[in-house]
Amino acid sequence: MMHFSARIANALRSLPDDTRPNLIELLKEYGVLAEARSPGWLARVGDDFAKGHKEATGGIISTNEFEILTEVMEIGVKPEKQEGKVKKI
């Protein structure tokens, strides 16, 4: 089993409440993508997914289901370099 948690960045806490990210909703959106990739994903993770509150959430899901979640979230995937962008040193 994989225990995971997510919190908003400290810098975002200074934003008005209605503009701060809602991590539960964000995880649920990724859950829909995980369901599309692996039918039955939402049923398999059940109520142990996206628990907590909107600024700090997490859950306990199987390692296999967590790997699917990280794939759809593209964790560890570097963004493609854009043509014409010059890196300042």
N, C-alpha and C positions, 0 to 999 in steps of 0.2 A: 504494500500500500504506500501511496505517496501523500504526505501531508504537505500542503502548500499554502502560502499566504501572500497577499498583495496589499500594499498601502500606497496612498497617494504621496507624492513628493512633498516635503516640508514647504517648498516654495509655493505650492498650490494651495496650501491652507490659508494663505492671505487673500485668496480670491473670494468674492461673494459666494455664499452657500449655493445659490442656484447655478453658478457657473463652474463649480468644482466637478471633476469627473465622478461618475457613479460607477464604482468598480463592479458592483453586483450586476448592473445592467450590461456593462462592457463584457464581463465574463459570460453572461447569458447569450450575448451576440456571438461571441466566439463559440459557445456551445452549439448554436445553430449551424455554424460552419463545420464543427466537428461531427455533428449529426449527418450533414451532407456527405462528408468524407467517409464516415463509418456508421451506416444506418443502425439505429438502436443505441447510439452513444448516450443520448440523454437519459434513456431508461436505465442503462447500465450504471451511470453515475448517481442517478436518483437525487435524494435530498442531501447528499453529502457534498454537493457542488455549490459554490458561491454562497457560502454562509457568512454571516457577520453583518456588517453595515456598509454603507456606500463608500466609505473612505478606508476601510480595512476589512478585507474579506479573505476567504480561502476555503479550504475543504480537505477532505480525505477521499481519494479515489485510487483505483488500481494504477500501477505503474504504466500498464499498457494504455489506459485511457488518458493518463497524464501526457504520455508521449504524443498521442493524437492531438491533444489540446495545444501543446507547445508547437507542433507542426503548423496548425492553422493560425496560431499567433505569430508564426515566423520568428520565434525566439532563436537567436544565434545566426539569423540570416542577415548578412550585410546588405544595405541598400546599394543598388546599382549606381555607379558613378554617372553623373550627368555630363554630357558633352558641353564644352564651352565654360565650365566652371573652373575657376582657378583657385587653388588652395593658397590662402595667405599664410605666410610664415612669420 
